[in-house]
Amino acid sequence: MSDSDMDDLFLRIIAGEISADVVRETDRVIAIRDINPQAPTHVLVVPKTRYRNAAELAAKDPDLLAEVVRVAGEVAESEGIAESGYRLLFNTNSDAGQTIFHVHLHLLGGERMGGLTG
Ligand code: 5GP
């Protein structure tokens, strides 16, 4: 990995350098439990190629974006929350609270959630 790759937490998890609770993996995507869950189910669906945010992923690799969303749906099924409901969320840049600049889709569920403003 290059020096900048070493700064990318998700690339280090994908490389096996940092452990994570992996719930699903494909050739192009990994899904891991969030280390600080904000709901009973809180999984991060991460493309193995780094894009900064969802807009960049959509522009540069729409098929990969579709795979990220598909895997989130599969994890929701395997977690048993597909019917009761779940939320998919991309934080983008600082006002939204993005802290890791390698795009990741939050899958949140397992309880009744409030409105979008909390
Ligand atoms: P963001 O705020 O960038 O949208 O989301 C980053 C998420 O990564 C946060 O929910 C945070 O709890 C999670 N996170 C930070 N460090 C780690 C880690 O080392 N392992 C895992 N599994 N999640 C992490």
Residues whose N, C-alpha, C, O or C-beta is under 5 A from the ligand:
A	BS01	5GP	A20 I32 R33 D34 I35 N36 N91 G97 Q98 T99 I100
